[in-house]
Amino acid sequence: MSDSNVPPYPGGSSDPYGQQPAGTPAQPDPSAPYGATPPPPAGQPAFGTTPPADPYGAQQPYGAPQQPYGQQQSYGAPQNFGAAADPFDIGSALSYGWERFTSNVAALILGTLAWLAGVSIVITILSAVLVGGSLLAALSNPDAAGGFAAGLGGGFILLVVLSLVLGFLAQAGQVNASLVVTRTGRVSFGDFFKIPNLGQVVLASAVLGLAAAITAITIIGPLVVMFFGLFALHFVMDKGMGAIDAIKASIDVVKKNLGSAILLAIVVAIVSAAGSIVFVGSLVTTPIALVALAFAYRRVIGEQPA
């Protein structure tokens, strides 16, 4: 029969099975040489060794600041668009325009034809109604010559405004189709009549048109306005920007790519003018020029066209 009051044998364990609690310093080994480093407590690594990796991975310290849930960058804020990492050149822009034209020839020709013919027909009809109605009224009442002149003048102003609006819409429709080409590589006839962000498109066109009219006294002023607004409609429809922000973004990327932008504007103008000599020719040159312009837009904002 054992006495529970008898102290344990020196060096022995209070655990009846010979085990020590975790973290309890191990007893020195009597056989170890004098001055040797004692073994570490149970459950801990030996001195000078690398602790084992946390099996659950590194955890973020409690209380560290985190991004508030749901916080996002404000939508529609102007971005700082810079020059592309691989700047475009005129040859690559025109080559891209030709390649995408040949792979989408039917849609591009029909869409361009629809806008050109549609605008021409509407303006012709309005002109005929305006002039014919005023002339008929003057012939039926010879004393109303002054009224005829006033009516013709007012109708002419209305005709000019409608022509400008139709021209803006035609340009916007064709720009949208060219953006679709650079985004997906394909385009459909319906893309010519889908104009995203229409209100801002009209506003941007009106601001650029007004600026061109005001600077017309300098002769070169309208060319400068249209040059720096080269990509305004692209930003409005492709990035959903407001009219003023889009114009600012266009000015920014044109200034950062000034040399390439000047050559592009000249070449696009020459290609378009060459096609307009023959009506059928413009059905080819206009889409090529607009797709090349959209290609340049993608590159100057750092995107790769499809």
LUMNU-487424 format. One line per field, with one value per residue (C-alpha): residue in three letters; y, z, x; residue number from 0. Coordinates in steps of 0.5 Angstrom, whole numbers, plus 500, padded with zeros to 3 digits. Each point is the difference from the previous one (the first is absolute). Layout:
resn: Ala|...
y: Y|...
z: Z|...
x: X|...
resi: NUM|...
This chain:
resn: Met|Ser|Asp|Ser|Asn|Val|Pro|Pro|Tyr|Pro|Gly|Gly|Ser|Ser|Asp|Pro|Tyr|Gly|Gln|Gln|Pro|Ala|Gly|Thr|Pro|Ala|Gln|Pro|Asp|Pro|Ser|Ala|Pro|Tyr|Gly|Ala|Thr|Pro|Pro|Pro|Pro|Ala|Gly|Gln|Pro|Ala|Phe|Gly|Thr|Thr|Pro|Pro|Ala|Asp|Pro|Tyr|Gly|Ala|Gln|Gln|Pro|Tyr|Gly|Ala|Pro|Gln|Gln|Pro|Tyr|Gly|Gln|Gln|Gln|Ser|Tyr|Gly|Ala|Pro|Gln|Asn|Phe|Gly|Ala|Ala|Ala|Asp|Pro|Phe|Asp|Ile|Gly|Ser|Ala|Leu|Ser|Tyr|Gly|Trp|Glu|Arg|Phe|Thr|Ser|Asn|Val|Ala|Ala|Leu|Ile|Leu|Gly|Thr|Leu|Ala|Trp|Leu|Ala|Gly|Val|Ser|Ile|Val|Ile|Thr|Ile|Leu|Ser|Ala|Val|Leu|Val|Gly|Gly|Ser|Leu|Leu|Ala|Ala|Leu|Ser|Asn|Pro|Asp|Ala|Ala|Gly|Gly|Phe|Ala|Ala|Gly|Leu|Gly|Gly|Gly|Phe|Ile|Leu|Leu|Val|Val|Leu|Ser|Leu|Val|Leu|Gly|Phe|Leu|Ala|Gln|Ala|Gly|Gln|Val|Asn|Ala|Ser|Leu|Val|Val|Thr|Arg|Thr|Gly|Arg|Val|Ser|Phe|Gly|Asp|Phe|Phe|Lys|Ile|Pro|Asn|Leu|Gly|Gln|Val|Val|Leu|Ala|Ser|Ala|Val|Leu|Gly|Leu|Ala|Ala|Ala|Ile|Thr|Ala|Ile|Thr|Ile|Ile|Gly|Pro|Leu|Val|Val|Met|Phe|Phe|Gly|Leu|Phe|Ala|Leu|His|Phe|Val|Met|Asp|Lys|Gly|Met|Gly|Ala|Ile|Asp|Ala|Ile|Lys|Ala|Ser|Ile|Asp|Val|Val|Lys|Lys|Asn|Leu|Gly|Ser|Ala|Ile|Leu|Leu|Ala|Ile|Val|Val|Ala|Ile|Val|Ser|Ala|Ala|Gly|Ser|Ile|Val|Phe|Val|Gly|Ser|Leu|Val|Thr|Thr|Pro|Ile|Ala|Leu|Val|Ala|Leu|Ala|Phe|Ala|Tyr|Arg|Arg|Val|Ile|Gly|Glu|Gln|Pro|Ala
y: 500|507|506|506|505|497|505|498|497|506|500|496|503|501|497|493|498|504|506|507|506|504|506|497|501|493|497|500|493|498|497|506|504|505|507|497|504|497|497|505|500|495|502|506|500|499|506|503|496|503|500|495|504|502|494|505|506|507|503|508|503|501|507|502|505|497|503|502|495|502|506|501|505|505|499|504|504|502|496|502|497|499|498|493|495|499|506|499|502|502|494|495|505|499|493|498|505|496|493|501|503|494|496|504|503|499|503|505|502|500|504|505|500|501|506|503|499|501|507|502|498|504|506|500|499|505|505|499|501|506|503|498|502|507|501|497|505|506|498|500|507|504|505|496|500|502|494|496|502|500|493|497|503|497|494|500|501|494|496|501|498|494|498|501|495|495|501|499|494|497|501|497|494|498|502|495|494|501|500|493|498|501|497|494|499|500|505|499|505|502|502|506|503|498|507|499|506|504|506|501|498|506|505|498|501|507|502|498|503|507|500|499|506|505|499|500|507|497|496|494|500|495|495|501|499|494|497|500|497|495|494|504|496|493|502|502|493|496|502|503|507|506|505|505|494|497|506|501|493|500|507|496|494|504|504|494|497|506|498|494|503|506|494|496|506|502|493|499|507|498|493|503|505|495|496|506|501|494|498|493|501|503|494|497|505|503|494|498|507|500|493|502|506|495|496|506|502|493|500|507|498|494|495|495|499|494
z: 500|498|504|496|505|498|495|493|498|498|492|500|497|504|495|501|493|499|496|502|499|493|502|506|500|498|506|498|497|506|494|496|501|504|497|495|498|503|496|498|504|497|494|498|495|502|501|493|496|495|503|496|495|502|497|499|496|502|504|499|507|504|499|494|495|495|494|501|497|494|499|492|496|498|493|494|504|494|500|498|493|498|494|498|502|492|497|493|493|494|496|506|501|492|500|506|496|494|503|504|494|496|506|501|493|499|507|499|493|502|506|497|494|504|504|494|496|505|502|493|499|506|498|493|502|505|495|495|505|503|493|496|506|500|493|499|505|497|493|503|503|496|506|505|497|507|504|495|501|508|499|496|504|507|496|498|507|502|494|502|508|498|495|505|505|495|498|508|500|494|503|506|497|496|506|504|495|499|508|500|494|505|506|497|493|497|498|498|496|507|503|496|503|507|503|507|505|495|504|501|493|498|505|498|493|501|505|494|495|504|501|493|498|505|498|492|500|500|495|503|506|498|498|507|503|496|501|508|500|496|505|504|497|501|507|501|497|502|507|502|501|500|495|503|503|494|496|506|499|492|501|505|496|493|504|503|493|496|494|498|501|495|495|501|499|494|497|502|497|493|500|502|494|495|501|500|492|499|504|500|502|506|502|501|502|505|504|500|502|506|502|500|504|505|500|502|505|503|500|503|506|501|497|495|494|499
x: 500|503|500|497|504|507|503|502|506|505|500|494|493|494|496|499|501|506|498|501|495|501|504|504|507|503|505|507|503|505|504|501|507|500|499|495|494|494|494|494|494|495|496|505|506|507|504|503|495|495|493|495|496|493|495|495|504|501|495|498|501|494|498|504|496|496|497|492|496|497|504|502|503|495|497|501|506|505|506|507|500|508|503|500|506|501|498|496|503|496|501|498|493|499|502|495|494|501|500|494|497|501|497|494|499|493|498|505|497|493|500|504|496|493|503|503|493|496|503|500|493|497|504|497|493|500|504|494|495|503|501|494|495|503|500|493|498|504|497|493|500|505|500|503|507|502|497|503|507|499|497|506|505|497|499|507|502|496|503|507|498|497|506|505|496|499|508|501|496|503|507|498|497|506|505|496|500|508|501|496|505|506|496|498|503|493|494|493|495|497|506|500|493|502|503|501|500|496|499|507|502|495|503|507|499|496|506|505|496|499|508|501|495|503|507|498|503|507|499|504|496|495|505|504|493|498|508|500|493|502|498|494|495|504|500|493|498|505|501|494|503|496|501|505|504|501|502|505|503|500|504|505|501|501|505|504|500|501|504|496|493|502|502|494|496|503|500|492|498|504|497|493|501|502|494|496|502|496|493|502|507|498|496|507|504|496|499|508|501|496|502|507|498|497|506|505|495|501|507|501|496|504|495|501|495|497
resi: 0|1|2|3|4|5|6|7|8|9|10|11|12|13|14|15|16|17|18|19|20|21|22|23|24|25|26|27|28|29|30|31|32|33|34|35|36|37|38|39|40|41|42|43|44|45|46|47|48|49|50|51|52|53|54|55|56|57|58|59|60|61|62|63|64|65|66|67|68|69|70|71|72|73|74|75|76|77|78|79|80|81|82|83|84|85|86|87|88|89|90|91|92|93|94|95|96|97|98|99|100|101|102|103|104|105|106|107|108|109|110|111|112|113|114|115|116|117|118|119|120|121|122|123|124|125|126|127|128|129|130|131|132|133|134|135|136|137|138|139|140|141|142|143|144|145|146|147|148|149|150|151|152|153|154|155|156|157|158|159|160|161|162|163|164|165|166|167|168|169|170|171|172|173|174|175|176|177|178|179|180|181|182|183|184|185|186|187|188|189|190|191|192|193|194|195|196|197|198|199|200|201|202|203|204|205|206|207|208|209|210|211|212|213|214|215|216|217|218|219|220|221|222|223|224|225|226|227|228|229|230|231|232|233|234|235|236|237|238|239|240|241|242|243|244|245|246|247|248|249|250|251|252|253|254|255|256|257|258|259|260|261|262|263|264|265|266|267|268|269|270|271|272|273|274|275|276|277|278|279|280|281|282|283|284|285|286|287|288|289|290|291|292|293|294|295|296|297|298|299|300|301|302|303|304|305
